[in-house]
């Protein structure tokens, strides 16, 4: 098996902060995201993709649910992990500036 080294992460500015693509291939993706305080991303929904969030620093609110009008709120702190199953509506919001994977 050959190791694959990615030397520079591509950074993309977003209205809510930024994302850096660390690894991307047909089976796997790893991003480093910065969510600014009092900012949030749009509602998301994925048919097949499962997402795992790991908070490195800061504090963020995650909304998750099967219906847009019935999302449950969870607050994540450093070292917290949340996994979002396919077909779940979700959104992340920065309570503090938050770095997460």
Buried (B, 14 or more C-beta within 10 A) or exposed (E): EEEEEEEEEEEEEBEBBBBBBBEEEEEEEBBBBBBBBEBBBEEEEBEEEEBEBBBEEBBBBBBBBEEEEEBEEEEBEEEBEBEBEEEBBBBBBBBEBBBBB
